[in-house]
Amino acid sequence: MDKIIIEGGRRLCGEIEVHGSKNSALPILAATVLTGDKCKIHNCPALSDVDAAIQILRHLGCKVIRDGHTVEVDSSVITVSEIPDDLMREMRSSIVFLGAVLARTGKAEISSPGGCEIGLRPIDLHLSSMRKLGAEITEEHGRLYCSLGKCLHGADITLSFPSVGATENIMIAAAAADGTTVITNAAREPEISDLADFLNGCGAKISGAGDSTVVIEGTKKLHGTCHTVIPDRIEASSYLIAASATGGRICIKDVIPAHIGALIPVLSEAGCDITTSGRWICLSAPPRLKRVKMIRTMPYPGFPTDAQAIVGAMLSVADGTSVIIENIFESRFKHVTELMRLGAKISVEGRMAVIEGSKYLTGANVVAPDLRGGFALITAGLAANGKTVITGTQHLDRGYEAPEKVLNLLGADVRRINENDGTEKQETRQLAENVGKPAGESAEDCTDRHSQEADDRYNIRQGR
């Protein structure tokens, strides 16, 4: 197990690019099972959740070749229709394999999925939707046994909540069903549109993805394709928020600004100057952020629940009192106790967090409770005075590819150390100690110069 050590108090300045979207890559990898052919997925992030998806594909009988950020899946042969408990529990989105395996083999045997413990995330919508498509499902000893009487058939399905996972499962299964399926109150996230683009590239006929009504005309034969995963909007949001917390100035390339539209007004209200152009977004934060009166998490295009913990860490160093209401999950404030170890002043009552901004935080030893809560602790550690040590980094690895490297490229001082033998990843140490620093230059001078160079690049990017 690793731990992350942050020496706080340094502005994040510079340019970075984000990786491919985890929440797009996972359902797309599952959907390759439908094709019985070769699919090549580009811009696939190197994450432990992606590793878990690849393990499931290989268990099912697929041949998978991974080359950097490209994953090639050959699903011409599927040897089994069951997924063991240990693989299902690796990640929450493993449930999306249900629709793919059921449509391909006519049966599926799975258990309840894993993932972060941020509250109840029942799979009832998935199961009821599969039943409407013709599946027969029984549960015994915690295992779900799914089969088809004849074949999957189209259906009109109205979701009681715009669940991303349920929408994806229906789309995947219905793409290979007989007849037309209409999803009402479908999730509208960009990842839904990306999945539809992939499936349509395989020969599916899906329209309306990204709107609340999605229509899928079943296709008997799908084929392989090449697809490039969209940029990760939550990763981009995370680094924008972290830069804001440090009074930084950054530009992010290869991002789709429209996908983070709900975050931009929040950062603007906090006093940040934000500009967008094409696939760029640039941010300049003030020395001290202002409070944000109220943030309510909502399904897309509302403020994303995945950014809630991170923006809360940012507001813990803002001037004034901010309020966050979590409308999606009922247990997504587990990180608050850890933030308070750094001096954050946060009170939680039910689904509401009241954040009284502090002038400064102080480094401490903390434990990442989940994926986004882990990056919230990184954000706070970057803004804090002194050293912060974060354990539980396995959660971060589920959704952030080498965050210590990205942060060090922005001028942070972040190291990752193996807890068992105390060894430090050499490349991380070199980045942390020598990023852009000529021989003989002090750390303080390097920080000042790095910030000035980043300011110059920012002004050039803005045409100033």
MILUM-397424 format. One record per residue (C-alpha): y, x, z. Coordinates in pm, whole numbers. Layout:
{c2 Y; c1 X; c3 Z}
...
This chain:
{c2 0; c1 0; c3 0}
{c2 352; c1 115; c3 -79}
{c2 682; c1 84; c3 100}
{c2 1030; c1 95; c3 -48}
{c2 1304; c1 299; c3 119}
{c2 1667; c1 222; c3 37}
{c2 1970; c1 427; c3 135}
{c2 2234; c1 157; c3 111}
{c2 2605; c1 153; c3 48}
{c2 2610; c1 257; c3 -319}
{c2 2764; c1 49; c3 -599}
{c2 2527; c1 -55; c3 -875}
{c2 2692; c1 52; c3 -1199}
{c2 2563; c1 98; c3 -1552}
{c2 2358; c1 -67; c3 -1824}
{c2 1999; c1 -191; c3 -1813}
{c2 1771; c1 -416; c3 -2013}
{c2 1533; c1 -671; c3 -1867}
{c2 1162; c1 -700; c3 -1932}
{c2 973; c1 -991; c3 -2081}
{c2 947; c1 -1313; c3 -1884}
{c2 653; c1 -1328; c3 -1647}
{c2 668; c1 -1707; c3 -1646}
{c2 637; c1 -1707; c3 -2026}
{c2 375; c1 -1436; c3 -2058}
{c2 124; c1 -1594; c3 -1820}
{c2 82; c1 -1936; c3 -1989}
{c2 93; c1 -1772; c3 -2332}
{c2 -190; c1 -1536; c3 -2235}
{c2 -390; c1 -1835; c3 -2111}
{c2 -321; c1 -2024; c3 -2434}
{c2 -473; c1 -1744; c3 -2644}
{c2 -812; c1 -1882; c3 -2533}
{c2 -757; c1 -2184; c3 -2760}
{c2 -739; c1 -1988; c3 -3082}
{c2 -1079; c1 -1821; c3 -3106}
{c2 -891; c1 -1549; c3 -3289}
{c2 -677; c1 -1239; c3 -3231}
{c2 -331; c1 -1280; c3 -3080}
{c2 -81; c1 -1002; c3 -3022}
{c2 177; c1 -1061; c3 -2748}
{c2 480; c1 -831; c3 -2745}
{c2 730; c1 -773; c3 -2462}
{c2 464; c1 -851; c3 -2202}
{c2 578; c1 -713; c3 -1863}
{c2 366; c1 -469; c3 -1662}
{c2 313; c1 -682; c3 -1351}
{c2 23; c1 -748; c3 -1116}
{c2 26; c1 -1117; c3 -1215}
{c2 -18; c1 -1015; c3 -1579}
{c2 -300; c1 -783; c3 -1469}
{c2 -465; c1 -1082; c3 -1300}
{c2 -433; c1 -1294; c3 -1615}
{c2 -593; c1 -1017; c3 -1820}
{c2 -880; c1 -996; c3 -1569}
{c2 -939; c1 -1370; c3 -1612}
{c2 -937; c1 -1338; c3 -1992}
{c2 -1191; c1 -1056; c3 -1977}
{c2 -1408; c1 -1252; c3 -1735}
{c2 -1412; c1 -1542; c3 -1982}
{c2 -1538; c1 -1305; c3 -2252}
{c2 -1217; c1 -1214; c3 -2433}
{c2 -1155; c1 -863; c3 -2555}
{c2 -816; c1 -744; c3 -2432}
{c2 -632; c1 -429; c3 -2538}
{c2 -313; c1 -334; c3 -2360}
{c2 -71; c1 -82; c3 -2510}
{c2 250; c1 -54; c3 -2311}
{c2 421; c1 -390; c3 -2328}
{c2 193; c1 -524; c3 -2602}
{c2 -127; c1 -714; c3 -2519}
{c2 -381; c1 -800; c3 -2787}
{c2 -633; c1 -1072; c3 -2703}
{c2 -943; c1 -1145; c3 -2911}
{c2 -1083; c1 -1479; c3 -2790}
{c2 -1340; c1 -1521; c3 -3067}
{c2 -1617; c1 -1520; c3 -2806}
{c2 -1596; c1 -1713; c3 -2478}
{c2 -1907; c1 -1657; c3 -2267}
{c2 -1830; c1 -1855; c3 -1950}
{c2 -1621; c1 -2156; c3 -1845}
{c2 -1589; c1 -2080; c3 -1475}
{c2 -1329; c1 -1863; c3 -1305}
{c2 -1428; c1 -1707; c3 -969}
{c2 -1229; c1 -1774; c3 -652}
{c2 -1106; c1 -1417; c3 -619}
{c2 -946; c1 -1425; c3 -965}
{c2 -795; c1 -1772; c3 -920}
{c2 -636; c1 -1672; c3 -590}
{c2 -459; c1 -1371; c3 -739}
{c2 -176; c1 -1588; c3 -873}
{c2 -51; c1 -1945; c3 -866}
{c2 -20; c1 -1983; c3 -1241}
{c2 -395; c1 -1925; c3 -1285}
{c2 -420; c1 -2306; c3 -1285}
{c2 -284; c1 -2300; c3 -1642}
{c2 -623; c1 -2166; c3 -1754}
{c2 -766; c1 -2510; c3 -1674}
{c2 -627; c1 -2675; c3 -1987}
{c2 -712; c1 -2378; c3 -2208}
{c2 -1074; c1 -2338; c3 -2095}
{c2 -1137; c1 -2714; c3 -2091}
{c2 -1004; c1 -2754; c3 -2445}
{c2 -1201; c1 -2455; c3 -2574}
{c2 -1539; c1 -2507; c3 -2404}
{c2 -1541; c1 -2874; c3 -2302}
{c2 -1582; c1 -2784; c3 -1936}
{c2 -1422; c1 -2574; c3 -1665}
{c2 -1499; c1 -2472; c3 -1308}
{c2 -1214; c1 -2340; c3 -1094}
{c2 -1081; c1 -2328; c3 -740}
{c2 -731; c1 -2382; c3 -607}
{c2 -495; c1 -2104; c3 -722}
{c2 -309; c1 -1850; c3 -507}
{c2 42; c1 -1705; c3 -528}
{c2 334; c1 -1693; c3 -288}
{c2 324; c1 -1912; c3 23}
{c2 657; c1 -2089; c3 -24}
{c2 541; c1 -2442; c3 50}
{c2 311; c1 -2706; c3 -89}
{c2 256; c1 -2677; c3 -461}
{c2 -12; c1 -2941; c3 -519}
{c2 -211; c1 -2940; c3 -841}
{c2 -241; c1 -3319; c3 -842}
{c2 -14; c1 -3348; c3 -1148}
{c2 -238; c1 -3106; c3 -1336}
{c2 -555; c1 -3296; c3 -1249}
{c2 -419; c1 -3645; c3 -1315}
{c2 -285; c1 -3527; c3 -1650}
{c2 -619; c1 -3374; c3 -1752}
{c2 -788; c1 -3701; c3 -1659}
{c2 -550; c1 -3892; c3 -1886}
{c2 -648; c1 -3655; c3 -2166}
{c2 -1014; c1 -3744; c3 -2111}
{c2 -1141; c1 -3500; c3 -1850}
{c2 -1380; c1 -3597; c3 -1573}
{c2 -1305; c1 -3400; c3 -1256}
{c2 -1494; c1 -3380; c3 -928}
{c2 -1439; c1 -3159; c3 -625}
{c2 -1713; c1 -3001; c3 -415}
{c2 -1668; c1 -2739; c3 -143}
{c2 -1322; c1 -2642; c3 -266}
{c2 -1431; c1 -2604; c3 -629}
{c2 -1317; c1 -2826; c3 -915}
{c2 -1575; c1 -2921; c3 -1177}
{c2 -1422; c1 -3047; c3 -1501}
{c2 -1600; c1 -3181; c3 -1808}
{c2 -1537; c1 -3397; c3 -2112}
{c2 -1721; c1 -3718; c3 -2193}
{c2 -1661; c1 -3668; c3 -2566}
{c2 -1346; c1 -3474; c3 -2639}
{c2 -986; c1 -3441; c3 -2533}
{c2 -769; c1 -3719; c3 -2672}
{c2 -398; c1 -3780; c3 -2689}
{c2 -224; c1 -3977; c3 -2416}
{c2 116; c1 -4087; c3 -2290}
{c2 181; c1 -3894; c3 -1969}
{c2 479; c1 -3949; c3 -1741}
{c2 525; c1 -3680; c3 -1477}
{c2 657; c1 -3789; c3 -1137}
{c2 829; c1 -3448; c3 -1116}
{c2 918; c1 -3213; c3 -1405}
{c2 652; c1 -2960; c3 -1308}
{c2 656; c1 -2645; c3 -1519}
{c2 288; c1 -2570; c3 -1468}
{c2 173; c1 -2925; c3 -1537}
{c2 386; c1 -2943; c3 -1852}
{c2 232; c1 -2617; c3 -1973}
{c2 -123; c1 -2727; c3 -1895}
{c2 -75; c1 -3053; c3 -2085}
{c2 80; c1 -2878; c3 -2384}
{c2 -206; c1 -2627; c3 -2406}
{c2 -483; c1 -2884; c3 -2372}
{c2 -315; c1 -3144; c3 -2596}
{c2 -258; c1 -2889; c3 -2873}
{c2 -633; c1 -2897; c3 -2937}
{c2 -690; c1 -3266; c3 -2858}
{c2 -750; c1 -3556; c3 -3096}
{c2 -437; c1 -3765; c3 -3146}
{c2 -83; c1 -3745; c3 -3018}
{c2 28; c1 -3673; c3 -2662}
{c2 373; c1 -3760; c3 -2532}
{c2 499; c1 -3601; c3 -2208}
{c2 783; c1 -3789; c3 -2040}
{c2 992; c1 -3617; c3 -1770}
{c2 863; c1 -3282; c3 -1892}
{c2 994; c1 -2955; c3 -1752}
{c2 1282; c1 -2817; c3 -1960}
{c2 1268; c1 -2448; c3 -1869}
{c2 1310; c1 -2187; c3 -2147}
{c2 954; c1 -2076; c3 -2078}
{c2 833; c1 -2419; c3 -2195}
{c2 1008; c1 -2366; c3 -2528}
{c2 861; c1 -2016; c3 -2554}
{c2 509; c1 -2149; c3 -2500}
{c2 570; c1 -2414; c3 -2766}
{c2 691; c1 -2146; c3 -3008}
{c2 371; c1 -1948; c3 -2947}
{c2 145; c1 -2252; c3 -2991}
{c2 329; c1 -2360; c3 -3305}
{c2 280; c1 -2008; c3 -3436}
{c2 -92; c1 -2066; c3 -3384}
{c2 -79; c1 -2383; c3 -3594}
{c2 0; c1 -2641; c3 -3326}
{c2 246; c1 -2924; c3 -3387}
{c2 477; c1 -2950; c3 -3086}
{c2 828; c1 -3093; c3 -3090}
{c2 1087; c1 -3158; c3 -2820}
{c2 1003; c1 -2859; c3 -2600}
{c2 1308; c1 -2785; c3 -2387}
{c2 1394; c1 -3155; c3 -2364}
{c2 1254; c1 -3409; c3 -2120}
{c2 1023; c1 -3562; c3 -2382}
{c2 767; c1 -3341; c3 -2556}
{c2 541; c1 -3461; c3 -2837}
{c2 217; c1 -3278; c3 -2919}
{c2 13; c1 -3371; c3 -3225}
{c2 -339; c1 -3244; c3 -3171}
{c2 -479; c1 -2990; c3 -3415}
{c2 -849; c1 -2928; c3 -3462}
{c2 -819; c1 -2564; c3 -3566}
{c2 -572; c1 -2311; c3 -3428}
{c2 -545; c1 -1948; c3 -3533}
{c2 -414; c1 -1618; c3 -3403}
{c2 -54; c1 -1506; c3 -3421}
{c2 194; c1 -1243; c3 -3307}
{c2 458; c1 -1348; c3 -3056}
{c2 738; c1 -1180; c3 -2862}
{c2 798; c1 -1306; c3 -2508}
{c2 1155; c1 -1406; c3 -2419}
{c2 1355; c1 -1195; c3 -2169}
{c2 1303; c1 -1270; c3 -1801}
{c2 1600; c1 -1480; c3 -1685}
{c2 1507; c1 -1444; c3 -1317}
{c2 1487; c1 -1066; c3 -1341}
{c2 1827; c1 -1061; c3 -1512}
{c2 1966; c1 -1292; c3 -1243}
{c2 1824; c1 -1069; c3 -970}
{c2 2001; c1 -756; c3 -1092}
{c2 2328; c1 -942; c3 -1150}
{c2 2315; c1 -1071; c3 -793}
{c2 2224; c1 -730; c3 -650}
{c2 2514; c1 -570; c3 -837}
{c2 2747; c1 -838; c3 -702}
{c2 2636; c1 -768; c3 -345}
{c2 2727; c1 -400; c3 -383}
{c2 3065; c1 -458; c3 -551}
{c2 2914; c1 -318; c3 -869}
{c2 2980; c1 -336; c3 -1238}
{c2 2686; c1 -370; c3 -1477}
{c2 2593; c1 -481; c3 -1825}
{c2 2249; c1 -623; c3 -1907}
{c2 2123; c1 -616; c3 -2263}
{c2 1840; c1 -803; c3 -2433}
{c2 1906; c1 -1111; c3 -2221}
{c2 1978; c1 -1469; c3 -2327}
{c2 2294; c1 -1568; c3 -2135}
{c2 2235; c1 -1941; c3 -2189}
{c2 1915; c1 -1915; c3 -1985}
{c2 2111; c1 -1816; c3 -1672}
{c2 2390; c1 -2066; c3 -1722}
{c2 2353; c1 -2215; c3 -1374}
{c2 2402; c1 -1877; c3 -1204}
{c2 2722; c1 -1779; c3 -1385}
{c2 2952; c1 -2035; c3 -1214}
{c2 2808; c1 -1935; c3 -875}
{c2 2889; c1 -1569; c3 -934}
{c2 3231; c1 -1664; c3 -1069}
{c2 3303; c1 -1871; c3 -758}
{c2 3209; c1 -1564; c3 -552}
{c2 3484; c1 -1372; c3 -732}
{c2 3289; c1 -1191; c3 -1004}
{c2 3424; c1 -1142; c3 -1355}
{c2 3153; c1 -1228; c3 -1609}
{c2 3154; c1 -1204; c3 -1986}
{c2 2879; c1 -1274; c3 -2237}
{c2 2830; c1 -1181; c3 -2600}
{c2 2517; c1 -1234; c3 -2807}
{c2 2231; c1 -1093; c3 -2600}
{c2 2460; c1 -916; c3 -2351}
{c2 2600; c1 -1018; c3 -2015}
{c2 2845; c1 -803; c3 -1818}
{c2 2954; c1 -845; c3 -1457}
{c2 3227; c1 -686; c3 -1247}
{c2 3223; c1 -770; c3 -876}
{c2 3517; c1 -746; c3 -634}
{c2 3506; c1 -516; c3 -329}
{c2 3439; c1 -823; c3 -111}
{c2 3279; c1 -1139; c3 -242}
{c2 3410; c1 -1484; c3 -161}
{c2 3201; c1 -1763; c3 -14}
{c2 3029; c1 -2019; c3 -235}
{c2 3079; c1 -2361; c3 -86}
{c2 2749; c1 -2522; c3 -185}
{c2 2442; c1 -2430; c3 -392}
{c2 2166; c1 -2681; c3 -459}
{c2 1844; c1 -2570; c3 -626}
{c2 1729; c1 -2805; c3 -900}
{c2 1487; c1 -2807; c3 -1193}
{c2 1621; c1 -2638; c3 -1506}
{c2 1899; c1 -2644; c3 -1621}
{c2 2004; c1 -2659; c3 -1254}
{c2 2025; c1 -2361; c3 -1020}
{c2 1679; c1 -2196; c3 -1010}
{c2 1484; c1 -2195; c3 -687}
{c2 1361; c1 -1846; c3 -779}
{c2 1716; c1 -1711; c3 -739}
{c2 1790; c1 -1892; c3 -413}
{c2 1671; c1 -1625; c3 -168}
{c2 1842; c1 -1346; c3 -362}
{c2 2180; c1 -1519; c3 -386}
{c2 2150; c1 -1597; c3 -14}
{c2 2124; c1 -1224; c3 57}
{c2 2434; c1 -1167; c3 -156}
{c2 2630; c1 -1433; c3 32}
{c2 2538; c1 -1272; c3 365}
{c2 2806; c1 -1010; c3 286}
{c2 3060; c1 -1254; c3 140}
{c2 3384; c1 -1358; c3 309}
{c2 3334; c1 -1703; c3 459}
{c2 3058; c1 -1957; c3 511}
{c2 2824; c1 -2065; c3 230}
{c2 2559; c1 -2337; c3 221}
{c2 2233; c1 -2343; c3 24}
{c2 2014; c1 -2652; c3 -7}
{c2 1659; c1 -2594; c3 -132}
{c2 1542; c1 -2904; c3 -319}
{c2 1226; c1 -2768; c3 -483}
{c2 1011; c1 -2609; c3 -210}
{c2 1012; c1 -2695; c3 159}
{c2 925; c1 -2347; c3 292}
{c2 1141; c1 -2111; c3 93}
{c2 1345; c1 -1961; c3 376}
{c2 1078; c1 -1729; c3 517}
{c2 1290; c1 -1430; c3 417}
{c2 1577; c1 -1537; c3 645}
{c2 1420; c1 -1391; c3 960}
{c2 1391; c1 -1055; c3 785}
{c2 1750; c1 -1070; c3 655}
{c2 1867; c1 -1130; c3 1010}
{c2 1711; c1 -796; c3 1111}
{c2 1977; c1 -635; c3 891}
{c2 2250; c1 -832; c3 1063}
{c2 2275; c1 -1136; c3 836}
{c2 2407; c1 -1448; c3 1008}
{c2 2200; c1 -1735; c3 872}
{c2 2091; c1 -2059; c3 1034}
{c2 1825; c1 -2279; c3 878}
{c2 1769; c1 -2648; c3 937}
{c2 1503; c1 -2808; c3 722}
{c2 1591; c1 -2743; c3 360}
{c2 1945; c1 -2621; c3 434}
{c2 2063; c1 -2267; c3 508}
{c2 2414; c1 -2199; c3 640}
{c2 2525; c1 -1841; c3 575}
{c2 2816; c1 -1690; c3 765}
{c2 2921; c1 -1382; c3 572}
{c2 2937; c1 -1048; c3 752}
{c2 3162; c1 -754; c3 668}
{c2 2860; c1 -528; c3 663}
{c2 2485; c1 -520; c3 717}
{c2 2285; c1 -241; c3 881}
{c2 1959; c1 -98; c3 748}
{c2 1636; c1 -197; c3 922}
{c2 1258; c1 -212; c3 882}
{c2 1161; c1 -541; c3 716}
{c2 860; c1 -709; c3 554}
{c2 873; c1 -888; c3 219}
{c2 727; c1 -1237; c3 279}
{c2 696; c1 -1328; c3 -90}
{c2 813; c1 -1228; c3 -437}
{c2 1174; c1 -1350; c3 -444}
{c2 1219; c1 -1302; c3 -70}
{c2 1122; c1 -941; c3 -130}
{c2 1400; c1 -890; c3 -382}
{c2 1641; c1 -1063; c3 -143}
{c2 1560; c1 -786; c3 106}
{c2 1621; c1 -523; c3 -161}
{c2 1959; c1 -683; c3 -234}
{c2 2053; c1 -680; c3 134}
{c2 1928; c1 -323; c3 175}
{c2 2142; c1 -207; c3 -117}
{c2 2451; c1 -364; c3 40}
{c2 2373; c1 -243; c3 393}
{c2 2484; c1 72; c3 568}
{c2 2201; c1 313; c3 639}
{c2 1832; c1 309; c3 560}
{c2 1620; c1 1; c3 494}
{c2 1242; c1 22; c3 477}
{c2 1058; c1 -264; c3 306}
{c2 682; c1 -317; c3 332}
{c2 481; c1 -590; c3 162}
{c2 580; c1 -450; c3 -177}
{c2 272; c1 -604; c3 -341}
{c2 470; c1 -927; c3 -362}
{c2 747; c1 -754; c3 -558}
{c2 497; c1 -610; c3 -803}
{c2 398; c1 -963; c3 -903}
{c2 735; c1 -1028; c3 -1067}
{c2 939; c1 -705; c3 -1100}
{c2 837; c1 -410; c3 -1311}
{c2 924; c1 -87; c3 -1127}
{c2 1240; c1 -224; c3 -962}
{c2 1304; c1 111; c3 -793}
{c2 1338; c1 279; c3 -1133}
{c2 1578; c1 17; c3 -1265}
{c2 1794; c1 33; c3 -953}
{c2 1807; c1 411; c3 -955}
{c2 1927; c1 402; c3 -1315}
{c2 2218; c1 197; c3 -1180}
{c2 2302; c1 461; c3 -920}
{c2 2104; c1 330; c3 -623}
{c2 1901; c1 551; c3 -390}
{c2 1560; c1 382; c3 -379}
{c2 1223; c1 547; c3 -322}
{c2 870; c1 410; c3 -324}
{c2 623; c1 581; c3 -92}
{c2 251; c1 529; c3 -45}
{c2 200; c1 411; c3 313}
{c2 -150; c1 556; c3 341}
{c2 -84; c1 920; c3 252}
{c2 296; c1 937; c3 266}
{c2 325; c1 1062; c3 -91}
{c2 623; c1 961; c3 -297}
{c2 613; c1 872; c3 -663}
{c2 758; c1 1184; c3 -824}
{c2 951; c1 1005; c3 -1096}
{c2 1114; c1 776; c3 -841}
{c2 1218; c1 1068; c3 -620}
{c2 1371; c1 1253; c3 -913}
{c2 1563; c1 945; c3 -1023}
{c2 1687; c1 877; c3 -672}
{c2 1803; c1 1233; c3 -613}
{c2 1917; c1 1346; c3 -956}
{c2 2025; c1 1045; c3 -1160}
{c2 2297; c1 1189; c3 -1383}
{c2 2381; c1 1465; c3 -1132}
{c2 2461; c1 1816; c3 -1260}
{c2 2340; c1 2111; c3 -1054}
{c2 2554; c1 2171; c3 -747}
{c2 2722; c1 1829; c3 -746}
{c2 2722; c1 1650; c3 -410}
{c2 2567; c1 1305; c3 -374}
{c2 2910; c1 1159; c3 -294}
{c2 3072; c1 1313; c3 -603}
{c2 2779; c1 1199; c3 -814}
{c2 2820; c1 841; c3 -690}
{c2 3193; c1 844; c3 -764}
{c2 3145; c1 994; c3 -1110}
{c2 2854; c1 762; c3 -1192}
{c2 3066; c1 461; c3 -1097}
{c2 3360; c1 584; c3 -1308}
{c2 3135; c1 642; c3 -1609}
{c2 2988; c1 295; c3 -1567}
{c2 3339; c1 150; c3 -1541}
{c2 3431; c1 326; c3 -1866}
{c2 3122; c1 192; c3 -2044}
{c2 3193; c1 -157; c3 -1911}
{c2 3551; c1 -148; c3 -2041}
{c2 3431; c1 -29; c3 -2381}
{c2 3175; c1 -311; c3 -2390}
{c2 3455; c1 -558; c3 -2317}
{c2 3673; c1 -407; c3 -2590}
{c2 3933; c1 -285; c3 -2341}
